[in-house]
Amino acid sequence: MDASPPLSADARSILGLQLPTDPRWVNLAALSLEEVLSDHAYCEQKAAITCISLIQRYSRKEKLVNSLAPIVTEEWGHFRMVLAELQKRGLPLGNQRKDEYVAALFDYTQKGGGEEGRLLDQLLMMAMIEARSCERFKRLSEGLDDDYLRKFYRRFMESEAGHYTLFIELAETYIEKEKVQNRWKEWLAYEAEVMKKMEVRGDRIH
């Protein structure tokens, strides 16, 4: 893999990611816009569904329910926006692909250790997905030749920029802050290793 430029100090403070997206990804994505838009639509759909699942599983956690309810609406609205963009271009939604990135993150979540451990990793996994998605949207908003799509993805980047911090804040609501921060550092290191091993493909968001 080609050496990637380091993340700026600002990007590190905002997203905390240890490894930036390979610069080749945007060029490949520009050649696969139908696949990228389709995959993006499914990413938004899955984000909404995951938030609904968390609300159902932890329905007695009032702050979690109240915080995620509007995110469900927002993510589903994003799905509809991307779907409309596909239809405007005469493109089909297509079939959902396996998200190897999310699958790798799921493998890292705690399967035992009680409800606290599972809740912690579920929220941190969502935080990680949101952070990486935001970084990818930023890359698209800066690297595509199509001015309309650059603005299209700029809106998504701005809309989703704060989502990852919300999931971390929710974790700190129910779990000791030091434990959350230590585990988040482990997630950041793990995600960087996942990114190093992932094939650079332009037909999907992750």
Sequence and secondary structure as in RCSB ss.txt:
>XXXX:A:sequence
MDASPPLSADARSILGLQLPTDPRWVNLAALSLEEVLSDHAYCEQKAAITCISLIQRYSRKEKLVNSLAPIVTEE
WGHFRMVLAELQKRGLPLGNQRKDEYVAALFDYTQKGGGEEGRLLDQLLMMAMIEARSCERFKRLSEGLDDDYLR
KFYRRFMESEAGHYTLFIELAETYIEKEKVQNRWKEWLAYEAEVMKKMEVRGDRIH
>XXXX:A:secstr
        HHHHHHH  SS   THHHHHHHT HHHHHHHHHHHHHHHHHHHHHHHHHTTT HHHHHHHHHHHHHH
HHHHHHHHHHHHHTT         HHHHHHHHHS SSSHHHHHHHHHHHHHHHHHHHHHHHHHHHHHH S HHHH
HHHHHHHHHHTTHHHHHHHHHHHHS HHHHHHHHHHHHHHHHHHHHHS   SSS  
